[in-house]
Amino acid sequence: MNAVQVRLCIAGTWRDAADGVVREIRSPFDQSLVATAAEATAADVDAAIAAARTAFDEGPFPRWTQAERCDLVDRVADLLERDAEAIAAAESADTAKRMVEARYDVADVIAVFRHFARLGRDLHDRPVDVGRPEIASRIVHEPVGVCGLIGPWNYPLLQMSWKVAPALVAGCTFVMKPSEFTPSTTAMLMGILIEAGVPDGVANLVLGAGPVAGAPLSSDPRIDLVSFTGGLVTGRRIMAAAAPTVKRVALELGGKNPHIVFADADLDAAIDNVVTGVFLHSGQVCSSGTRLLVERSIRDQVVDAVVARARAIRLGGPHDPATETGALISEAHLTKVQKYCDDAVAEGAVLRCGGRRATGPGLDAGWFFEPTVLDACTTTMRCVQDESFGPILTVEVFDTEEQAVALANDTIYGLSGGVWSGDLERADRVARALRHGTIWVNDYGPYRPEAEWGGYKQSGVGRELGIGGLHEYLEAKHIWRNTTPARSGWFGSGGATA
Ligand code: NAD
């Protein structure tokens, strides 16, 4: 595969970084050169923010009709469909995820654009009945303004689409900043936005490391909203940087997601979903079910089966049909995952399988880590509390429903979780008691563009997708119109007239 050149796009013009510096994007699978990406300077980011500000304050786009913007978003979906295979190939090359998974991701991206186009057509003013016939009072929706959109590397285009589609429907302008590891597909989206007819300056693309290319999007006074998906530590920084200008902040952060299995569950399905829930994409999923909470009476049966399944997972390259999951994103991430695992064992966790870099034919040049199960964990352990973002499952045991709920809620995170039980009343009770944004009952992992996604507690602020994901990009304005103007009569008549 020839390395592609990925450039910045500011005010509708593709350009190199002001100082000409580029970053090499190498495959996490075999270190081959996938792309070179312009590394934005502070001046480039400044120009991108200025372009978005001008397009919002002076350009036509925020004043387009809702229908015009929704038609545009549907055209984006059409073009994504046309280019789906090429986009999936680029996503797979940057991330080393299997082609089959990258194809699912692109299908999901298209569904997201379609969802928000549909939703925008249903967005109407809301009359407010104030009980007085002479008053026509209503809520109208207006774009928040200029947005900074910052994405992670695990689902690069999908996470960006959750921001770009509602921003366009709302009439916002924006600067996109994908992860420095995975810039290619956001640049392809940028090209599609231009082709679909997005006016110059409405969408802008900067690339590069967080401190230079991302940080101004959370601190610059010309930005009205920053929407960020990534790690908790970065999220805290972004929230702090946004505070002096009281920006609207949307954060989609990490998770430490419990997967609860009761003894009366369909164990065959539960075990299979526990394995998929944690080892899909080698654990590099915010909603990975990384904490197995299993009822004591079935503990050995479940854990032994999960370990056997984990040992059998086939690691490999993105184009090998035998591959079941791929490499970690970088050497630094591999080192972090290894340390997390070593620390867990030092803390008293029992290593049942994995626990080290995976090597062997076809794997030695990649950042592979063996699917890992850590048994005999307790809630106070770091491995139970912190996100590894790698293929690591911790095992804890419970005796009662109350204990399962208490354990599942006992982290600072609250993104997602799963409950397996044959007793649906109990499963629903537990689902309601869990302080997490998404709960799967007798299932694990599916999400829909129509349903809100987001975290409780330190897993985030706000919601993406659903209806809430559009309202993140909208201001609600109350317009009160009096059809029979009259004096207020408050002053000059001795106070209130009532
Ligand atoms: P990260 O926080 O390291 O980086 C995310 C983005 O932030 C990157 O584009 C990076 O360049 C940028 N960034 C870094 N420092 C910055 C700063 N000071 N100011 C502005 N931007 C900055 O996260 P990551 O490693 O790319 O992604 C993995 C994390 O994302 C995991 O914690 C995962 O759980 C989380 N995630 C959450 C969701 C969700 O829906 N909640 C979805 C996907 C990933």
Residues whose N, C-alpha, C, O or C-beta is under 5 A from the ligand:
A	BS01	NAD	I150 G151 P152 W153 K177 P178 S179 E180 G208 A209 G210 P211 G214 A215 T229 G230 G231 L232 T234 R237 E252 L253 G254 G255 C286 S459
